[in-house]
Amino acid sequence: MTRWYGKLLGFIAGWLLLRHPGGGLIGLLIGHAFDADWFGLGRSRDQSYRVLGVTREASDAEVDQAYRRLIAQYHPDRLSGAAPELREQAEARAREINGAYQQVKAERGRK
């Protein structure tokens, strides 16, 4: 579902602040930018889901399965005989996966 309330609130705020119909138009455009997430304010939560390769609508079991699959693939201990560069990349990716999983679990635990 797309957001719409930013446009309405932006229009009203622009009209009231500038006391001109042009102010309403400017507020409408700014509200649309917030609704469309042009400023990247909602990306942090969605980024965690993208790292795990699931959607926000995924069940807890699907999130756990995706986490286990990815961490098994990128765990640094599995690359013990690999080149140091590959091992460092795997460690960085494993940290990213762990962070994303912790963030998703914390977000879902609050609900």
C-alpha positions as CSV (number, residue, x, y, z in Angstrom):
1,M,0.0,0.0,0.0
2,T,1.3,3.4,-0.9
3,R,1.4,6.2,1.5
4,W,-0.8,9.3,0.8
5,Y,-0.9,11.3,4.0
6,G,2.4,13.1,3.3
7,K,0.8,14.7,0.2
8,L,-2.2,15.9,2.2
9,L,-0.2,17.2,5.1
10,G,2.4,18.8,2.8
11,F,-0.4,20.6,0.9
12,I,-2.0,21.9,4.1
13,A,1.3,23.0,5.6
14,G,2.5,24.7,2.4
15,W,-0.8,26.5,2.0
16,L,-0.8,27.7,5.7
17,L,2.9,28.7,5.8
18,L,3.0,30.6,2.5
19,R,-0.7,31.7,2.4
20,H,-0.7,31.2,-1.3
21,P,-2.0,28.4,-3.6
22,G,1.6,28.0,-4.8
23,G,2.6,27.2,-1.3
24,G,0.1,24.3,-1.4
25,L,1.7,23.0,-4.6
26,I,5.2,23.2,-3.1
27,G,4.0,21.4,0.0
28,L,2.3,18.8,-2.2
29,L,5.5,18.1,-4.0
30,I,7.5,17.8,-0.8
31,G,4.8,15.5,0.7
32,H,5.0,13.4,-2.5
33,A,8.8,13.2,-2.0
34,F,8.4,11.9,1.5
35,D,5.7,9.4,0.5
36,A,7.8,8.1,-2.3
37,D,10.8,7.8,0.1
38,W,13.0,9.9,-2.1
39,F,15.0,10.9,1.0
40,G,15.7,7.3,2.0
41,L,14.2,7.5,5.4
42,G,12.6,4.0,5.2
43,R,15.5,2.2,3.6
44,S,17.2,1.0,6.8
45,R,14.5,-1.4,7.7
46,D,14.0,-2.7,4.1
47,Q,17.8,-3.1,3.6
48,S,17.9,-5.8,6.3
49,Y,15.2,-7.8,4.5
50,R,17.1,-7.3,1.2
51,V,20.3,-8.6,2.7
52,L,18.5,-11.8,3.8
53,G,16.8,-12.1,0.5
54,V,13.2,-12.1,1.9
55,T,10.3,-9.7,1.8
56,R,8.8,-7.9,4.8
57,E,5.8,-10.2,4.5
58,A,7.9,-13.3,5.0
59,S,7.1,-15.5,8.0
60,D,9.5,-15.9,10.9
61,A,10.3,-19.4,9.7
62,E,11.2,-18.1,6.2
63,V,13.5,-15.4,7.8
64,D,15.2,-18.0,9.9
65,Q,15.7,-20.3,6.9
66,A,17.1,-17.5,4.8
67,Y,19.5,-16.6,7.6
68,R,20.7,-20.1,8.1
69,R,21.2,-20.7,4.4
70,L,23.2,-17.5,4.0
71,I,25.3,-17.8,7.1
72,A,26.2,-21.4,6.1
73,Q,27.3,-20.2,2.7
74,Y,29.4,-17.2,4.0
75,H,30.7,-18.4,7.3
76,P,34.4,-17.7,7.5
77,D,35.2,-21.1,9.0
78,R,34.0,-22.8,5.8
79,L,36.8,-20.9,4.0
80,S,39.7,-21.8,6.2
81,G,41.9,-22.8,3.3
82,A,41.0,-20.0,1.1
83,A,43.0,-16.9,0.2
84,P,43.0,-14.2,2.9
85,E,41.1,-11.8,0.7
86,L,38.3,-14.2,0.2
87,R,38.2,-14.9,3.9
88,E,38.0,-11.2,4.7
89,Q,35.1,-10.8,2.2
90,A,33.3,-13.7,3.8
91,E,33.8,-12.3,7.3
92,A,32.4,-8.9,6.1
93,R,29.4,-10.6,4.5
94,A,28.8,-12.7,7.6
95,R,28.8,-9.6,9.8
96,E,26.3,-8.0,7.4
97,I,24.0,-11.0,7.5
98,N,24.2,-11.3,11.3
99,G,23.4,-7.6,11.7
100,A,20.5,-7.8,9.3
101,Y,19.1,-10.8,11.1
102,Q,19.4,-9.2,14.5
103,Q,17.7,-6.1,13.2
104,V,14.8,-8.0,11.7
105,K,14.4,-10.1,14.9
106,A,14.4,-7.0,17.1
107,E,11.9,-5.3,14.9
108,R,9.6,-8.3,14.9
109,G,10.0,-8.8,18.6
110,R,8.6,-5.3,19.3
111,K,5.4,-6.0,17.5
